[in-house]
């Protein structure tokens, strides 16, 4: 069954957690004891209704303040698809949490309060979703019940956001008027908004086309480990390379090239959970056996001989800084993890800091602080094998790690190899 990952985003108190709670409730994805616990907590808080947002806001501080702080993941399925939901916070100070939740999403749900319209945080999250190349965006105009289901309100917000989205790199944008509290247009069509003829939110999630979002042309298989079970006589001569396929399609007999050595060979067999496969495609994790025994280790990459990734030590990238204790400066030295390859990196230059609210470029900035985004040039100790992030989100992304604390301090999206300016 096909899997769809989606993240919620938007301003504070736009109803993100309530919407997901409603989705879970109306698709009967909540266990009886979970619902009973939410009912008890809602009654104890003095709520006049069952507060479905409590299904997501599990931290004590979240329930006390009625806000989302950490990313909450929930899982549910219908007869058509499986879903992984990332409920991300709306506050400015938790922008890094939104980046984490949306980095692997196929679709972003951006909520807008019908009474307030498009706010600064709405634009910020839409820009971040665009920066992270989330392929599909859905703007849900929530709390339509508080504006008497007025079509004019919905049309005005839709047009305002459409104008803003023209500045972004958005390929698929949809608009749905909903009331998460009442369930209007969430799972079932609302009789209170007969002027809306589009799909409900769940129908859209079940049918949005995601099969072509992954790169099925450029073969990219970073080696995660070498499988050599020499202790078992049956597998004494067995050698395979494990990893997750990040691009292209592999079949037994296909010719592949190993980077960085440049040696070529052919695929002998493919295995998934011990069973032979006739082909593999993203995002499968498989074992690959080759016809020749080559020197291949973790961090190497299999690709097509005539279609290799870029190999470079100088990288031009956009970086979102995630640390609240340090900042990114020119000359900063960090560890970098890209696919399965680890290296050390130095920030050669900070070109500019990008204001995610106005999209203004501040080329006088001396560093990046928590939640800030900027364009940098990195120099790594060994070549990385990458594609542009817009082509492949997996081979075009990396994380930066503080070697002293081993904390992840930055997330990067590769523009391409750096060129001298």
C-alpha positions in Angstrom: 0.0 0.0 0.0 1.3 3.5 -0.9 2.6 5.7 1.9 2.0 9.4 2.1 3.9 11.5 4.6 2.4 14.9 5.3 3.1 17.8 7.7 0.9 20.5 9.1 2.1 24.0 9.2 0.7 27.5 9.9 0.4 30.2 12.4 -0.3 29.8 16.2 -3.7 28.5 17.1 -4.9 27.9 13.5 -6.1 24.5 14.5 -3.4 22.1 13.3 -3.7 19.6 16.1 -7.5 19.8 16.1 -7.5 19.0 12.4 -5.3 16.0 12.8 -7.4 14.8 15.8 -10.5 15.2 13.6 -8.9 13.1 10.8 -8.0 10.4 13.2 -11.4 10.4 14.9 -13.5 10.4 11.6 -11.3 7.7 10.1 -11.8 5.6 13.2 -8.1 5.5 13.9 -8.4 6.2 17.6 -8.5 3.4 20.2 -11.3 3.5 22.7 -9.0 4.0 25.7 -7.3 6.9 23.9 -10.6 8.6 23.2 -11.8 8.0 26.8 -8.6 9.6 28.1 -9.1 12.6 25.9 -12.7 12.9 27.1 -11.6 12.9 30.7 -8.9 15.4 30.1 -11.2 17.7 28.2 -13.8 17.5 31.0 -11.1 18.2 33.6 -9.9 21.3 31.7 -13.5 22.6 31.6 -13.9 22.3 27.8 -17.5 22.1 26.6 -16.5 19.6 23.8 -14.1 16.7 23.3 -10.8 18.5 22.5 -9.3 16.3 19.8 -6.1 18.4 19.8 -5.2 16.6 23.0 -4.5 13.5 20.9 -1.5 15.3 19.5 -0.4 17.7 22.2 1.0 15.2 24.7 3.5 17.3 26.5 2.4 18.9 29.8 3.5 22.3 28.7 1.6 21.9 25.4 -1.7 21.1 27.2 -1.3 23.8 29.7 -0.7 26.5 27.1 -2.9 25.0 24.3 -0.1 25.1 21.8 2.2 22.7 20.0 5.9 22.7 20.9 7.4 19.5 19.7 6.8 17.6 16.4 4.2 14.9 17.1 4.0 11.9 14.7 0.8 10.0 14.2 0.0 7.1 11.9 -3.3 6.0 10.3 -4.5 4.3 7.2 -7.5 4.0 4.9 -8.3 1.4 2.2 -6.3 3.5 -0.3 -3.2 4.6 1.6 -1.1 4.6 4.7 -0.3 8.0 6.3 2.4 9.4 8.5 1.4 12.8 10.0 3.9 15.3 11.4 2.1 17.9 13.5 4.5 20.8 13.7 4.4 23.9 15.9 3.4 27.3 14.7 5.5 29.6 17.0 8.5 31.4 15.6 10.8 30.0 18.2 10.0 26.5 17.1 10.6 27.0 13.4 13.4 24.4 13.5 10.9 21.8 14.6 8.8 22.6 11.6 11.9 22.2 9.4 12.4 18.7 10.9 8.9 17.6 10.4 8.6 18.9 6.8 12.0 17.7 5.6 10.6 14.2 4.7 7.1 15.2 3.8 5.4 14.5 0.5 2.7 17.1 1.2 2.3 20.1 3.5 -1.0 21.2 5.0 -0.8 24.9 5.7 -3.7 26.1 7.9 -5.1 29.6 7.9 -7.6 30.9 10.5 -10.5 32.3 8.4 -10.9 35.2 10.8 -7.3 36.3 10.6 -6.3 35.5 7.1 -2.7 35.0 5.9 -0.3 36.0 8.6 3.5 36.3 8.8 4.0 32.8 10.2 1.8 31.4 7.4 4.2 33.0 4.9 7.2 31.7 6.8 6.0 28.1 6.8 5.0 28.3 3.2 8.4 29.5 2.3 10.1 26.8 4.3 7.9 24.2 2.7 9.0 25.6 -0.7 12.7 25.7 0.4 12.4 22.1 1.4 10.9 21.2 -1.9 7.8 19.7 -0.5 6.1 18.7 -3.8 2.4 19.4 -2.8 0.9 22.2 -0.8 -2.7 22.4 0.5 -3.9 25.6 2.0 -6.8 24.7 4.4 -8.8 27.7 5.4 -9.9 26.6 8.9 -12.6 27.8 11.3 -15.1 28.6 8.5 -17.8 28.1 11.1 -16.7 31.3 12.8 -17.2 33.4 9.7 -20.6 31.8 8.9 -19.1 29.7 6.0 -18.8 32.9 3.9 -17.5 32.1 0.4 -16.1 35.7 0.1 -13.8 35.1 3.1 -12.4 32.0 1.5 -12.0 33.6 -1.9 -10.1 36.5 -0.5 -7.7 34.4 1.5 -7.2 32.1 -1.5 -6.3 35.0 -3.8 -3.9 36.6 -1.2 -2.0 33.3 -0.7 -2.0 32.6 -4.5 -0.3 36.0 -5.1 2.3 35.2 -2.4 2.9 31.7 -3.7 4.0 33.2 -7.1 7.3 34.2 -5.4 7.9 30.6 -4.3 8.8 27.5 -6.1 5.4 25.7 -5.7 4.4 23.1 -8.3 1.1 21.9 -6.9 -1.2 24.1 -4.8 -4.7 23.3 -3.6 -7.3 25.2 -1.5 -9.9 23.6 0.8 -12.3 25.4 3.2 -12.8 23.4 6.4 -13.9 23.5 10.0 -11.7 21.1 11.9 -13.8 21.4 15.1 -17.1 20.4 13.3 -15.5 18.1 10.7 -16.8 20.1 7.7 -14.9 19.1 4.5 -12.4 17.1 6.5 -13.6 13.5 5.8 -17.2 14.2 4.7 -18.5 16.9 2.5 -20.1 19.9 4.3 -23.7 20.7 3.5 -23.0 24.2 5.0 -20.6 25.1 2.1 -22.5 24.1 -1.1 -20.5 26.7 -3.0 -17.4 24.6 -2.6 -17.3 21.9 -5.3 -13.8 20.5 -4.7 -12.7 17.3 -2.8 -12.7 16.9 0.9 -9.3 16.9 2.6 -9.2 13.1 3.1 -10.2 12.5 -0.5 -7.4 14.8 -1.6 -4.8 13.1 0.6 -5.9 9.7 -0.7 -5.7 10.6 -4.4 -2.9 13.2 -4.7 -0.3 11.8 -7.2 3.0 11.2 -5.5 4.5 8.3 -7.6 6.4 10.7 -9.9 7.8 12.9 -7.1 10.8 10.6 -6.6 13.7 10.5 -9.1 13.4 7.2 -11.0 15.9 8.1 -13.7 19.3 8.8 -12.0 20.5 5.7 -10.1 21.7 6.6 -6.6 22.6 3.9 -4.1 24.8 5.0 -1.2 26.3 2.0 0.5 25.4 1.8 4.2 27.2 -1.5 5.0 28.9 -4.6 3.7 27.2 -7.9 4.4 29.7 -10.8 4.9 28.2 -13.6 7.2 31.4 -15.6 7.0 30.6 -17.5 10.2 27.9 -19.5 8.3 29.2 -22.1 5.9 26.2 -21.7 3.7 27.1 -18.0 3.1 30.8 -18.3 3.3 31.3 -16.6 -0.1 28.3 -14.3 0.3 29.1 -10.6 -0.2 26.4 -7.9 -0.6 26.1 -4.2 0.0 23.1 -2.9 1.9 21.5 0.6 1.7 18.5 2.6 0.7 17.9 3.3 -2.9 17.6 7.1 -3.3 17.1 7.4 -7.0 16.6 5.4 -10.2 15.7 1.7 -10.7 18.0 -1.3 -10.2 17.6 -4.7 -11.9 19.9 -7.8 -12.0 22.2 -7.5 -15.0 22.3 -3.7 -14.9 25.7 -2.1 -15.3 26.8 0.1 -12.4 29.7 2.3 -11.5 31.2 2.6 -8.0 32.1 6.0 -6.7 34.7 7.2 -5.9 36.8 4.5 -7.5 35.1 4.6 -10.9 35.2 0.8 -11.4 32.2 -0.7 -13.3 30.5 -4.0 -12.8 27.1 -5.5 -13.1 24.4 -6.3 -10.5 24.3 -10.0 -9.8 21.2 -10.1 -7.6 18.9 -8.0 -5.4 17.5 -9.1 -2.0 14.9 -7.6 0.3 14.5 -9.2 3.7 16.2 -12.3 2.4 14.0 -12.7 -0.7 15.2 -12.2 -4.3 13.9 -9.2 -6.2 13.6 -8.6 -9.9 13.9 -4.8 -9.5 14.2 -2.2 -6.8 13.1 1.5 -6.7 13.1 4.3 -4.1 12.7 4.3 -1.2 13.4 0.5 -0.9 16.2 -0.7 1.4 17.9 -3.7 -0.3 21.0 -5.9 -0.5 22.9 -5.6 -3.7 25.3 -8.4 -4.9 27.7 -7.6 -7.7 29.3 -9.9 -10.2 32.9 -8.8 -9.3 34.5 -8.4 -5.9 35.5 -4.7 -5.6 36.7 -2.6 -2.8 33.5 -1.0 -1.7 32.7 0.3 1.8 30.2 2.5 3.7 29.9 6.0 2.1 30.6 4.8 -1.5 27.8 5.1 -4.1 26.6 3.0 -6.9 25.3 4.9 -10.0 25.1 4.5 -13.8 28.4 4.8 -15.7 27.1 7.5 -17.9 25.1 9.4 -15.3 27.1 9.9 -12.1 26.3 12.4 -9.4 28.4 15.5 -8.9 31.6 14.8 -6.9 33.0 17.9 -5.2 34.6 19.1 -2.0 33.2 22.7 -2.5 29.5 22.9 -2.0 27.0 25.8 -2.5 24.1 25.3 -0.2 21.2 26.8 1.8 21.4 26.1 5.5 18.8 26.4 8.2 20.5 26.8 11.6 19.0 24.7 14.4 21.2 25.5 17.4 20.3 27.9 20.2 23.7 27.8 21.8 26.0 28.5 18.8 25.8 30.3 15.5 27.2 29.6 12.1 30.0 32.0 11.0 32.5 32.1 8.2 35.3 29.8 9.3 33.1 27.5 11.4 34.3 23.9 11.5 31.7 21.2 11.7 31.1 17.5 10.9 28.9 16.9 7.9 26.7 13.8 7.2 25.5 13.4 3.6 23.7 10.2 2.7 25.9 7.5 4.4 29.1 9.6 4.1 30.7 11.4 7.0 33.3 14.1 6.6 34.5 17.4 8.2 33.5 20.7 6.7 34.5 24.3 7.0 32.3 27.3 6.2 34.3 29.2 3.5 31.8 32.0 3.1 28.4 33.1 4.3 26.9 34.8 1.3 23.7 36.2 2.8 21.1 35.6 5.4 17.6 35.2 4.0 14.7 36.9 5.8 12.0 34.2 5.5 9.2 36.7 6.1 10.1 39.3 3.4 12.5 37.1 1.3 15.1 39.9 1.6 18.7 38.9 1.3 21.0 40.4 4.0 24.5 40.2 2.5 26.0 42.1 5.5 25.1 39.4 8.0 28.0 38.0 10.1 26.4 34.7 11.1 23.3 32.6 11.3 21.4 32.2 14.6 18.7 29.8 15.7 15.9 29.4 13.0 17.8 31.6 10.5 18.4 30.6 6.9 21.3 31.5 4.7 23.4 30.7 1.7 26.9 29.3 2.4 29.9 27.8 0.6 31.3 24.7 2.4 34.7 23.0 1.9 34.7 19.3 2.9 37.7 17.0 3.7 36.6 14.4 1.2 34.4 14.7 -2.0 30.7 14.3 -1.5 28.5 12.6 -4.2 25.4 14.8 -4.6 22.7 16.1 -6.8 21.0 19.5 -6.7 18.3 19.4 -4.0 15.6 20.4 -6.5 16.4 17.2 -8.4 16.8 14.7 -5.5 15.9 15.7 -2.0 17.8 12.7 -0.5 21.1 13.1 -2.3 20.8 16.9 -2.2 20.5 17.3 1.6 22.9 17.0 4.6 23.1 17.8 8.3 25.8 19.7 10.1 27.0 18.3 13.5 28.9 20.0 16.3 31.8 17.7 16.9 32.1 18.7 20.6 28.6 17.9 21.6 27.5 15.6 18.7 24.4 17.7 18.4 22.8 18.4 15.0 23.1 22.1 14.5 22.2 22.7 10.9 20.2 21.3 8.0 21.4 22.0 4.4 20.0 21.9 0.9 22.6 21.7 -1.9 22.3 24.2 -4.8 25.3 22.6 -6.6 29.1 22.7 -6.6 30.5 26.0 -5.5 32.1 28.2 -8.1 34.5 31.1 -7.5 32.8 34.4 -7.4 
